[in-house]
């Protein structure tokens, strides 16, 4: 029995089956997203001629790390390695690239993971309900994309200071947009808006910060993708660490999966130095878009987090310019960086750069060698931040070669090990206990379940047992839909 799905609603499920049959929607299983070689030929034939970002139901089967943008079908995991000429460390740093998902960001997977249990159980009725996606950026874009495929109403909630590209894309796809006060770290304002919307029962809240479908996707899809890269690309290297900005604590569940295979691996949570919530119970605003702060997500398995690395948002903005401005790319070429690598650097958006800098910090802290490999996720690309580059030019003037040299030497080659904490058992418990103030006092969770979360079995059940139940329900649903699969 599922701990997430509380009740089945057969009448709603029947209506949703009929809707999917009319719109030719087949729902992929988590196994198919993890192993697209198991996707039936009838689906892959439909994929041919459909663009990666097209609002077409078959693109649900492209919510995977293995999209081949040249063939339009599948290949190996999409990843990029950032070489020593950029990082200044001997350890290998490899990131999975999120740009090759529909919407150009891996958060569409988290949105899918949160939608599936509600859709399969009938707790969400696409004919009646509005899907509300509280977010600090890419998650609500993923939710809006899923809703467009289903032909239902999406409501995107995100801070008003997010990049213009996000708002433009959401309006283009037909989502209703609510901009809440503040920047990336103003998550409570998003929650307050959700409570207001809950007063109308047609608003169904898909809160990535407390919906277990979010980390379930990453444990079961992103985790195996990282392990496949380790096995096929760096089989002889020692998997030393997995780095993830905490944000909604979905992606960091990849580390839970990897630690089961490699118990010595360190899971490093990163956040903005300007809002050091995990590092020192701090607060503040910052410019690392999409990672959210000032609380501990309900779905974060804090007990499995080994370290916290805080990254200065100024370093991220400087590296964003270095990787994307012509003078920056020239400086990188002069430093010996290969042309192909330089051409790939715009695959890293601001939070991706944050993850990269935390990986460098981790390599230095643990004095890692060429035998070690650090894995992370490049969540989205610079495509979402063109307006930020224009703003930086307006504020600081044209990007010059001298500044490029400084940005290569400072934030990258000389990233320091300050603002890095290796967590003791009591320190992890203290971070875990911070959940109380957001989730029990404000959001209606129970202290009993908060205490239960300290038991590793709590997370095993949700990350492993639940996905088997989800896939069973998806398969039964598709059978009722009756389309070739």
Secondary structure, DSSP 8 states (H G I E B T S, - for coil): --SS-----HHHHHHHHHHHHHTT-----HHHHH-GGGS-HHHHHHHTT--TT---GGGGGG-STTB-TTTSSB-S--EEEE-HHHH-SSSEEEEEEGGGSGGGBTHHHHHHHHHHHHHHHTSS-TTT-EEEEE-SSHHHHHHHHHHHHHT-EEEEEEETTS-HHHHHHHHHHT-EEEEESSSTT-HHHHHHHHHHHHTSTTEEE--TTT-HHHHHHIIIIIHHHHHHHHHHH-TTSEEEEEEEE-TTSSTTHHHHHHHHH-TT-EEEEEEEGGG-HHHHS-------TT---SS--TT--GGG--EEEEE-HHHHHHHHHHHHSHHHHHHHHHTT--HHHHHHGGG--HHHHHHHHHHHHHHHHTT--TTEEEEEEE-B-GGGGHHHHHHHHHHH-S--HHHHHHHIIIIIIT--S-SEEE--HHHHHHHHHTHIIIIITTT---HHHHHHTTSHHHHHIIIIIHHHHHHHHHHHHHHHH----
